[in-house]
Amino acid sequence: MKVLQNILDEGGFDRMISRLAHEILERNQGVGALVVIGLRTRGEFVAQRLAAKLSDIEGGAVPCGVLDVTLYRDDVRNHLRQPEVRVTDISFDISDRDVILVDDVLFTGRTVRSALNALIDLGRPRTIQLVVLVDRGHREIPIRADFIGKNVPTSRGQEVRVRLREVDGDDAIDLVSIEE
């Protein structure tokens, strides 16, 4: 695997989170009905940072939860091994709330579709708004993000790798080649 381009460093990462938080506040006119839910694994940490930034800016607490969509994936049955199911941790009602759904990279749209199904099983939100750090294209399902940190056109032989200090020790986003 070869790093082709460093898309974002730690300073850029913090600025991106701040910009996304301000865009969310502008569209939703504050944090009144907002809840933030991150997709496991990296989306959960981005969601925590985003919820903290929203709270800092507006001065009100923003509930934050974690959603595991493993059993909702349409490709689980295609794998021979048992999927690793982790805990969904949403300790608040999402009914009639504006859900800010957070993921790191938007690619085919299948993970987001799974997340939408899982959220509807938990309640009936007023809106679901998707936030992604990177939209790399190549959609297989008609899904689009409401808030995008960076648009990064990629080929099928490339990946966008998001590193977070909570998981990887540092914050960065790289475009890497997966072709040998």
C-alpha positions in Angstrom: 0.0 0.0 0.0 1.4 3.3 -1.1 0.4 6.8 0.2 -0.4 8.9 -2.9 -1.5 12.1 -1.1 -1.9 13.4 2.4 -5.4 15.0 2.2 -5.5 16.4 5.7 -3.3 16.8 8.7 -4.2 17.2 12.3 -4.7 21.0 12.1 -6.8 20.6 9.0 -8.8 17.9 10.8 -9.8 20.3 13.6 -10.7 23.0 11.2 -12.9 20.6 9.2 -14.8 19.5 12.4 -15.4 23.2 13.3 -16.6 24.0 9.8 -19.0 21.0 9.7 -20.4 22.0 13.2 -21.1 25.5 12.0 -22.8 24.3 8.8 -25.0 21.9 10.9 -25.9 24.7 13.3 -26.8 27.0 10.5 -29.0 24.5 8.7 -30.7 23.4 11.9 -30.9 26.8 13.6 -29.1 25.6 16.8 -29.0 22.4 18.7 -32.5 22.2 20.1 -33.7 18.9 18.5 -30.3 17.6 17.4 -28.8 14.2 18.4 -25.5 12.9 16.9 -25.0 9.3 16.1 -21.7 7.9 14.8 -21.2 4.7 12.9 -18.7 2.2 14.4 -15.7 2.5 14.4 -14.3 5.8 13.2 -17.6 7.5 12.8 -18.3 7.1 16.5 -15.2 9.2 17.4 -15.9 11.8 14.8 -19.4 12.0 16.2 -18.1 12.5 19.7 -15.9 15.4 18.5 -18.7 16.9 16.5 -21.1 16.7 19.4 -18.6 18.3 21.7 -17.9 21.1 19.2 -21.7 21.7 18.7 -22.1 21.9 22.5 -19.1 24.3 22.8 -20.5 26.6 20.2 -24.1 26.6 21.4 -23.6 26.0 25.1 -26.2 23.2 25.3 -25.6 19.5 25.6 -26.0 17.5 22.4 -26.8 13.8 23.0 -24.3 11.5 21.2 -24.6 7.8 20.5 -23.0 4.9 18.6 -24.7 2.7 16.0 -23.4 -0.7 14.9 -24.9 -1.8 11.5 -23.2 -5.2 11.1 -26.4 -7.2 11.1 -28.1 -4.7 8.7 -25.4 -5.0 6.0 -26.6 -6.6 2.8 -23.2 -8.2 2.3 -23.0 -10.1 5.6 -24.4 -13.3 4.1 -21.8 -13.2 1.4 -19.0 -13.7 3.9 -18.3 -17.2 5.3 -17.1 -16.1 8.7 -19.3 -15.0 11.5 -19.6 -11.2 11.6 -18.3 -9.3 14.6 -21.3 -7.6 16.1 -20.5 -4.7 18.5 -22.8 -2.8 20.7 -25.2 0.0 19.6 -25.2 2.6 22.3 -28.0 5.1 21.9 -29.4 6.0 25.3 -31.9 8.6 24.1 -35.1 8.6 22.0 -34.6 9.5 18.4 -38.3 10.0 17.7 -39.1 13.5 16.4 -35.4 14.5 16.6 -33.0 15.7 14.0 -30.4 12.9 13.7 -27.0 13.8 12.6 -25.6 10.5 11.3 -21.8 10.5 11.1 -19.4 8.3 9.1 -15.8 8.8 8.1 -15.9 7.9 4.3 -18.8 7.7 1.9 -18.1 5.2 -0.8 -20.8 2.9 -2.3 -23.6 4.0 0.1 -24.3 0.5 1.4 -23.2 1.2 5.0 -25.3 4.3 5.1 -28.3 2.4 3.7 -27.8 -0.1 6.5 -27.6 2.7 9.1 -30.9 4.2 7.8 -32.6 0.8 8.3 -31.2 0.4 11.8 -32.2 4.0 12.8 -35.8 3.4 11.6 -35.9 0.3 13.8 -35.1 2.5 16.8 -37.6 5.3 16.2 -39.0 7.8 13.8 -36.7 10.7 13.5 -37.9 14.0 12.1 -34.9 14.2 9.8 -31.7 12.2 9.3 -28.8 14.2 8.0 -25.6 12.6 6.9 -22.2 14.0 7.7 -19.0 12.4 6.2 -15.4 13.5 6.4 -14.7 12.3 2.9 -17.0 11.6 -0.1 -14.9 9.5 -2.5 -17.7 8.7 -5.1 -18.5 5.3 -6.7 -22.1 5.1 -5.4 -24.0 1.9 -5.9 -27.0 3.1 -4.0 -28.5 6.6 -4.4 -27.2 8.1 -1.2 -25.7 11.6 -0.8 -24.3 13.4 2.2 -25.8 16.6 3.6 -22.5 17.8 5.0 -19.1 16.8 3.5 -15.6 17.6 4.8 -13.8 16.9 1.5 -14.7 15.5 -1.9 -11.9 13.3 -3.0 -12.3 11.7 -6.4 -10.8 8.2 -6.4 -10.3 5.2 -8.7 -11.3 1.7 -7.7 -7.6 0.9 -7.0 -7.4 3.6 -4.3 -8.7 4.0 -0.8 -9.2 6.9 1.6 -7.6 6.1 4.9 -8.8 8.1 7.9 -6.6 8.0 11.0 -8.0 9.2 14.3 -6.0 9.7 17.5 -8.5 7.6 19.5 -7.9 4.6 17.3 -4.6 5.2 15.4 -2.7 7.7 17.6 -2.9 10.6 15.2 -5.4 12.5 13.0 -4.9 12.4 9.2 -6.6 11.5 6.0 -4.6 9.9 3.2 -5.3 8.7 -0.3 -3.6 5.4 -0.7 -3.1 2.9 -3.6 -4.3 -0.6 -2.9 -3.1 -2.0 -6.2 0.2 -3.8 -6.2 
